[in-house]
Amino acid sequence: MNTRSALSLTGTANEVNYERVKKLTVSVFVHAFLVLVSFSCLFPLWWAFASSLKTQQTVFTDLSFFPSQPQWQNYLTAWTKANFGLYFLNSLFYTVCVVVGVLLIASMAAYAFSRLQFPGKNVLFLVLISTMMIPIPGSFIALYVLLNKLGLVDTRLGYILPQINGGLALGIFLLKTFFDDLPKELEDSARIDGCGRFRVYWHIALPLARPALAVLAIFNILAVWNEYILAMLVLSAKQLMPLQRGLMVFQGAHITQYPLLMAGIVITILPVLAIYLMLQKHIIKGITAGAVKG
């Protein structure tokens, strides 16, 4: 019996050690893979930052991760030469208008699809979601014809409205899924206390949907802040152009001022990076909300 017990204990210890080694090995490979992915994402950003501190003559010859003589004045030159101040304010105005419009309209529509009953609800929802499959070039051509007939070409409103419309399908789909998972007992209690449908949406459903709203907000901020094609199609006046238009100042027909271009790119990245860091907590909650369901 003693021999058998000793063998049993030895076998159990070997199994435990095997499982520990297996978990450690998997953990090492997973973390190594994540480190490589992180490096592949961060390296282009650092390369752009380092290149922005070089000169036109050394941008391709100096391969160091940080130049020995950084040219910080490139940022001032980029800001003044490209008229970034005007373009920055334009992009900020467009981004705020589009994000607020998408969040407001998409949240109300998603709540209606989730809670209200009306004829053709499912068909209308499927038609709305199917608009995400429309090819972008074809939609831009039709969009320009429509805006031209409405007299909205080369106007701020003509640039803002299409982007709000473009973000609604994803927003409604994302928020409807979130509203479907909210407990209806909270809304029933609010109605017993005398809250109407809109007050329930505004004071109960909308605050609880902050993680999903944060995810939708960052998606639209990135889309609007980096938008360029629609601006070149709809807008012709320079005073209406967004920030991405300013980057084209450094790209000529025969020569591209790469240090100034990289400085401009870094300037455009910083606001989005700051917003992401501020919304990071809610974004992670919104992305993982569906993963922990059930």
The 8 nearest C-alpha neighbors of each residue, nearest first, counted from 0:
[[1, 3, 2, 4, 5, 6, 7, 8],
 [0, 2, 4, 3, 5, 6, 7, 8],
 [1, 3, 5, 0, 4, 6, 7, 8],
 [4, 2, 6, 0, 5, 1, 7, 8],
 [5, 3, 7, 1, 6, 2, 0, 8],
 [4, 6, 2, 8, 3, 7, 1, 9],
 [7, 5, 9, 3, 4, 8, 10, 2],
 [8, 6, 4, 10, 9, 5, 3, 11],
 [7, 9, 11, 5, 10, 6, 4, 12],
 [8, 10, 6, 12, 7, 11, 5, 13],
 [11, 9, 13, 7, 12, 8, 6, 14],
 [10, 12, 8, 14, 13, 9, 7, 15],
 [13, 11, 15, 9, 10, 14, 8, 16],
 [14, 12, 10, 16, 11, 15, 17, 9],
 [15, 13, 17, 11, 12, 16, 18, 10],
 [14, 16, 12, 18, 17, 13, 19, 11],
 [17, 15, 19, 13, 14, 18, 20, 12],
 [16, 18, 14, 20, 15, 19, 13, 21],
 [19, 17, 21, 15, 16, 20, 22, 14],
 [20, 18, 16, 22, 21, 17, 23, 15],
 [19, 21, 23, 17, 18, 22, 24, 16],
 [20, 22, 18, 24, 19, 23, 17, 25],
 [23, 21, 25, 19, 24, 20, 26, 18],
 [24, 22, 26, 20, 21, 25, 19, 27],
 [25, 23, 21, 27, 26, 22, 20, 28],
 [24, 26, 22, 28, 27, 23, 29, 21],
 [25, 27, 23, 29, 24, 28, 22, 30],
 [28, 26, 24, 30, 25, 29, 31, 23],
 [27, 29, 31, 25, 30, 26, 32, 24],
 [30, 28, 26, 32, 31, 27, 25, 33],
 [29, 31, 33, 27, 32, 28, 26, 34],
 [32, 30, 28, 34, 29, 33, 27, 35],
 [31, 33, 29, 35, 30, 34, 28, 36],
 [34, 32, 30, 36, 35, 31, 37, 29],
 [33, 35, 37, 31, 32, 36, 30, 38],
 [36, 34, 38, 32, 33, 37, 39, 31],
 [35, 37, 33, 39, 38, 34, 32, 40],
 [38, 36, 34, 40, 35, 39, 33, 41],
 [37, 39, 35, 41, 40, 36, 42, 34],
 [38, 40, 36, 37, 42, 41, 35, 43],
 [41, 39, 37, 38, 42, 36, 43, 44],
 [40, 42, 38, 44, 43, 39, 37, 45],
 [41, 43, 45, 44, 39, 38, 40, 46],
 [44, 42, 46, 45, 41, 47, 40, 39],
 [45, 43, 47, 41, 42, 46, 48, 40],
 [44, 46, 48, 42, 47, 43, 49, 41],
 [45, 47, 43, 49, 44, 48, 50, 42],
 [46, 48, 50, 44, 45, 261, 49, 43],
 [49, 47, 45, 51, 46, 50, 44, 265],
 [50, 48, 46, 51, 52, 65, 47, 45],
 [49, 51, 47, 53, 52, 48, 258, 58],
 [50, 52, 258, 262, 261, 48, 49, 53],
 [53, 51, 70, 69, 50, 49, 71, 258],
 [54, 52, 50, 58, 51, 70, 258, 57],
 [53, 55, 57, 56, 58, 258, 52, 70],
 [54, 56, 58, 57, 258, 256, 257, 53],
 [55, 57, 54, 58, 59, 60, 53, 61],
 [58, 56, 60, 61, 54, 59, 55, 53],
 [57, 59, 53, 55, 54, 60, 50, 56],
 [60, 58, 57, 61, 62, 56, 55, 50],
 [59, 61, 57, 58, 62, 56, 63, 55],
 [60, 62, 57, 63, 59, 58, 66, 53],
 [63, 61, 60, 64, 59, 58, 66, 65],
 [64, 62, 65, 61, 66, 49, 67, 60],
 [65, 63, 49, 62, 66, 46, 45, 61],
 [64, 66, 63, 49, 67, 69, 52, 50],
 [67, 65, 68, 69, 63, 53, 64, 49],
 [66, 68, 69, 65, 63, 53, 61, 64],
 [67, 69, 66, 70, 53, 52, 65, 71],
 [70, 68, 52, 66, 71, 53, 67, 65],
 [69, 71, 52, 72, 53, 73, 68, 54],
 [70, 72, 73, 69, 52, 74, 75, 51],
 [71, 73, 75, 74, 70, 76, 52, 77],
 [74, 72, 76, 71, 75, 259, 70, 77],
 [73, 75, 77, 72, 76, 262, 78, 71],
 [76, 74, 78, 72, 77, 73, 79, 71],
 [75, 77, 73, 79, 74, 78, 80, 72],
 [76, 78, 74, 80, 259, 75, 79, 81],
 [77, 79, 83, 75, 76, 81, 80, 82],
 [80, 78, 82, 76, 77, 81, 75, 83],
 [79, 81, 77, 82, 76, 78, 83, 248],
 [80, 82, 245, 83, 79, 77, 78, 248],
 [83, 81, 79, 84, 80, 85, 78, 86],
 [82, 84, 78, 86, 81, 85, 87, 245],
 [83, 85, 87, 82, 86, 88, 78, 79],
 [86, 84, 88, 87, 83, 82, 89, 238],
 [85, 87, 242, 241, 83, 89, 88, 84],
 [86, 88, 84, 242, 90, 89, 85, 83],
 [89, 87, 91, 85, 90, 86, 92, 84],
 [88, 90, 86, 92, 241, 87, 91, 93],
 [91, 89, 241, 93, 87, 92, 88, 242],
 [90, 92, 88, 94, 89, 93, 87, 95],
 [91, 93, 89, 95, 90, 94, 88, 96],
 [94, 92, 90, 96, 91, 95, 97, 89],
 [93, 95, 91, 97, 92, 96, 223, 90],
 [94, 96, 98, 92, 93, 97, 99, 91],
 [97, 95, 93, 99, 94, 98, 100, 92],
 [96, 98, 100, 163, 94, 99, 95, 101],
 [97, 99, 101, 95, 100, 96, 94, 102],
 [100, 98, 102, 96, 101, 97, 95, 103],
 [99, 101, 97, 103, 98, 102, 96, 104],
 [100, 102, 98, 163, 104, 105, 103, 99],
 [103, 101, 99, 105, 100, 106, 104, 98],
 [102, 104, 100, 106, 101, 105, 99, 107],
 [105, 103, 107, 101, 106, 102, 100, 108],
 [104, 106, 171, 108, 102, 170, 167, 101],
 [105, 107, 109, 103, 108, 104, 102, 110],
 [108, 106, 110, 104, 109, 105, 111, 103],
 [107, 109, 111, 105, 110, 106, 104, 112],
 [110, 108, 175, 171, 112, 106, 111, 107],
 [111, 109, 113, 107, 108, 112, 114, 106],
 [110, 112, 115, 108, 114, 109, 113, 107],
 [113, 111, 109, 110, 114, 115, 108, 175],
 [112, 114, 110, 111, 175, 179, 109, 115],
 [115, 113, 111, 112, 110, 116, 179, 178],
 [116, 114, 111, 112, 113, 117, 110, 120],
 [115, 117, 114, 118, 120, 112, 111, 113],
 [116, 118, 120, 119, 115, 112, 121, 111],
 [119, 117, 120, 116, 121, 122, 123, 115],
 [118, 120, 122, 121, 123, 117, 124, 116],
 [121, 119, 123, 122, 118, 117, 124, 112],
 [120, 122, 124, 123, 119, 125, 112, 118],
 [123, 121, 125, 119, 124, 120, 126, 127],
 [122, 124, 126, 120, 121, 125, 119, 127],
 [123, 125, 127, 121, 122, 126, 120, 128],
 [126, 124, 128, 122, 127, 123, 129, 121],
 [127, 125, 129, 123, 124, 128, 122, 130],
 [126, 128, 124, 125, 129, 130, 168, 123],
 [127, 129, 125, 130, 168, 126, 131, 124],
 [128, 130, 126, 131, 127, 132, 125, 133],
 [129, 131, 132, 128, 133, 127, 126, 168],
 [132, 130, 129, 133, 128, 168, 169, 127],
 [131, 133, 130, 129, 134, 128, 135, 127],
 [132, 134, 130, 131, 135, 138, 129, 137],
 [135, 133, 137, 136, 132, 138, 131, 139],
 [134, 136, 138, 137, 139, 133, 140, 132],
 [137, 135, 139, 138, 134, 140, 141, 133],
 [136, 138, 140, 139, 135, 134, 141, 133],
 [137, 139, 135, 141, 136, 140, 142, 134],
 [140, 138, 142, 136, 137, 141, 143, 135],
 [141, 139, 143, 137, 142, 138, 136, 144],
 [142, 140, 138, 144, 139, 143, 145, 137],
 [143, 141, 139, 145, 140, 144, 138, 146],
 [142, 144, 146, 140, 145, 141, 147, 139],
 [145, 143, 147, 141, 142, 146, 148, 140],
 [146, 144, 142, 148, 147, 143, 141, 149],
 [147, 145, 149, 151, 143, 148, 144, 152],
 [146, 148, 150, 144, 145, 149, 152, 143],
 [147, 149, 145, 146, 150, 144, 151, 143],
 [150, 148, 146, 147, 151, 145, 152, 144],
 [149, 151, 147, 148, 152, 146, 157, 154],
 [152, 150, 157, 146, 154, 149, 147, 153],
 [151, 153, 233, 147, 154, 146, 150, 157],
 [154, 152, 234, 233, 235, 151, 236, 157],
 [155, 153, 157, 156, 151, 152, 158, 234],
 [154, 156, 158, 157, 159, 239, 153, 93],
 [155, 157, 159, 158, 154, 160, 151, 153],
 [156, 158, 151, 154, 155, 159, 160, 152],
 [157, 159, 155, 156, 160, 161, 233, 154],
 [158, 160, 156, 162, 157, 161, 97, 155],
 [159, 161, 163, 162, 157, 158, 156, 164],
 [162, 160, 164, 163, 159, 165, 158, 157],
 [161, 163, 165, 164, 160, 159, 166, 97],
 [164, 162, 160, 97, 166, 101, 165, 161],
 [163, 165, 161, 162, 167, 166, 160, 101],
 [164, 166, 162, 163, 167, 161, 168, 131],
 [167, 165, 163, 164, 168, 169, 170, 101],
 [166, 168, 170, 164, 105, 169, 165, 171],
 [169, 167, 171, 128, 170, 166, 127, 172],
 [170, 168, 172, 171, 167, 166, 173, 128],
 [171, 169, 167, 173, 105, 168, 172, 174],
 [170, 172, 109, 105, 174, 168, 173, 169],
 [171, 173, 169, 175, 170, 174, 168, 176],
 [172, 174, 170, 176, 171, 175, 169, 177],
 [175, 173, 177, 171, 176, 172, 109, 170],
 [176, 174, 109, 178, 177, 172, 173, 113],
 [175, 177, 179, 174, 173, 178, 172, 180],
 [176, 178, 174, 175, 179, 180, 173, 181],
 [179, 177, 175, 181, 180, 176, 174, 113],
 [180, 178, 176, 177, 181, 113, 175, 114],
 [181, 179, 178, 177, 182, 176, 292, 183],
 [180, 182, 178, 179, 183, 177, 204, 207],
 [183, 181, 184, 185, 180, 186, 179, 178],
 [182, 184, 186, 185, 187, 181, 188, 180],
 [183, 185, 187, 182, 186, 188, 189, 181],
 [186, 184, 188, 183, 187, 182, 189, 203],
 [185, 187, 189, 183, 188, 184, 199, 190],
 [188, 186, 184, 190, 189, 185, 183, 191],
 [187, 189, 191, 185, 186, 190, 184, 192],
 [188, 190, 186, 192, 187, 191, 194, 185],
 [191, 189, 194, 193, 187, 192, 188, 186],
 [190, 192, 188, 193, 189, 187, 194, 186],
 [193, 191, 189, 190, 194, 188, 187, 195],
 [192, 194, 190, 191, 195, 189, 188, 198],
 [195, 193, 190, 189, 198, 192, 199, 196],
 [194, 196, 198, 197, 199, 190, 193, 189],
 [195, 197, 199, 198, 200, 194, 190, 201],
 [196, 198, 200, 199, 195, 201, 194, 202],
 [199, 197, 201, 195, 200, 196, 202, 194],
 [200, 198, 203, 196, 197, 202, 201, 194],
 [199, 201, 204, 197, 198, 203, 202, 205],
 [200, 202, 198, 205, 199, 203, 197, 204],
 [201, 203, 199, 198, 200, 205, 204, 206],
 [204, 202, 199, 200, 205, 206, 201, 207],
 [205, 203, 200, 207, 206, 208, 201, 202],
 [204, 206, 208, 201, 207, 203, 200, 202],
 [207, 205, 208, 209, 204, 203, 202, 201],
 [206, 208, 204, 205, 209, 203, 210, 181],
 [207, 209, 205, 206, 211, 210, 212, 204],
 [208, 210, 212, 211, 206, 207, 213, 205],
 [211, 209, 285, 281, 213, 212, 284, 208],
 [212, 210, 285, 214, 213, 208, 209, 215],
 [211, 213, 209, 215, 210, 214, 216, 208],
 [212, 214, 216, 210, 211, 215, 282, 281],
 [215, 213, 282, 211, 217, 216, 212, 285],
 [214, 216, 212, 218, 213, 217, 211, 170],
 [215, 217, 213, 219, 214, 218, 212, 220],
 [216, 218, 220, 214, 219, 215, 221, 213],
 [219, 217, 215, 221, 216, 220, 222, 214],
 [220, 218, 222, 216, 221, 217, 223, 98],
 [221, 219, 217, 223, 222, 218, 224, 216],
 [220, 222, 224, 219, 218, 223, 225, 217],
 [221, 223, 219, 220, 225, 224, 226, 218],
 [224, 222, 226, 220, 225, 221, 94, 219],
 [223, 225, 221, 222, 226, 220, 90, 94],
 [226, 224, 223, 222, 221, 227, 243, 242],
 [227, 225, 223, 224, 222, 228, 229, 243],
 [226, 228, 230, 229, 243, 231, 225, 244],
 [229, 227, 231, 230, 232, 226, 233, 139],
 [230, 228, 232, 231, 227, 233, 226, 158],
 [229, 231, 227, 234, 233, 228, 232, 240],
 [232, 230, 228, 229, 234, 233, 227, 235],
 [231, 233, 229, 230, 234, 228, 143, 235],
 [234, 232, 230, 152, 153, 231, 229, 158],
 [235, 233, 153, 230, 231, 236, 232, 240],
 [234, 236, 153, 237, 231, 233, 240, 239],
 [237, 235, 238, 239, 234, 153, 240, 154],
 [238, 236, 240, 239, 235, 234, 244, 86],
 [237, 239, 236, 240, 85, 86, 89, 241],
 [240, 238, 237, 236, 89, 241, 234, 155],
 [239, 241, 237, 238, 244, 86, 230, 234],
 [242, 240, 90, 86, 89, 243, 244, 239],
 [241, 243, 86, 87, 244, 245, 90, 83],
 [244, 242, 245, 246, 241, 227, 225, 226],
 [245, 243, 242, 246, 247, 241, 240, 227],
 [244, 246, 81, 243, 247, 242, 248, 83],
 [247, 245, 248, 244, 243, 249, 260, 263],
 [246, 248, 250, 249, 245, 244, 243, 251],
 [247, 249, 246, 250, 245, 81, 251, 244],
 [250, 248, 256, 247, 260, 255, 246, 251],
 [251, 249, 255, 247, 248, 256, 254, 252],
 [252, 250, 254, 253, 255, 249, 248, 247],
 [251, 253, 254, 250, 255, 249, 248, 247],
 [254, 252, 251, 255, 250, 256, 249, 257],
 [255, 253, 251, 252, 256, 250, 249, 257],
 [254, 256, 250, 251, 257, 249, 253, 252],
 [255, 257, 249, 259, 258, 260, 250, 254],
 [256, 258, 260, 259, 255, 261, 55, 58],
 [259, 257, 51, 261, 260, 50, 256, 53],
 [260, 258, 262, 261, 77, 257, 256, 73],
 [259, 261, 257, 263, 262, 258, 249, 256],
 [262, 260, 51, 264, 258, 263, 47, 259],
 [263, 261, 51, 259, 265, 260, 264, 74],
 [262, 264, 266, 260, 261, 265, 77, 259],
 [263, 265, 261, 267, 266, 262, 268, 260],
 [266, 264, 268, 262, 267, 263, 261, 269],
 [267, 265, 263, 264, 268, 269, 262, 270],
 [266, 268, 264, 265, 269, 263, 270, 242],
 [269, 267, 265, 266, 271, 270, 272, 264],
 [268, 270, 272, 271, 266, 267, 273, 265],
 [271, 269, 273, 272, 268, 274, 267, 266],
 [272, 270, 274, 273, 269, 268, 275, 221],
 [271, 273, 269, 275, 270, 274, 268, 276],
 [272, 274, 270, 276, 271, 275, 269, 277],
 [275, 273, 277, 271, 276, 272, 278, 270],
 [274, 276, 272, 278, 277, 273, 279, 271],
 [277, 275, 279, 273, 274, 278, 272, 280],
 [276, 278, 274, 275, 279, 273, 280, 272],
 [279, 277, 275, 281, 276, 280, 282, 274],
 [278, 280, 282, 276, 281, 275, 277, 283],
 [281, 279, 283, 282, 278, 284, 277, 276],
 [280, 282, 210, 284, 283, 278, 279, 213],
 [283, 281, 214, 279, 285, 284, 280, 213],
 [282, 284, 286, 285, 281, 280, 287, 279],
 [285, 283, 281, 287, 282, 286, 210, 288],
 [284, 286, 210, 211, 282, 288, 283, 287],
 [285, 287, 283, 284, 288, 282, 289, 214],
 [286, 288, 290, 284, 289, 285, 283, 291],
 [289, 287, 285, 290, 286, 284, 291, 292],
 [288, 290, 292, 287, 291, 286, 285, 177],
 [289, 291, 287, 288, 292, 286, 293, 285],
 [292, 290, 289, 288, 293, 287, 286, 284],
 [291, 293, 289, 290, 288, 180, 287, 177],
 [292, 291, 290, 289, 288, 180, 287, 181]]
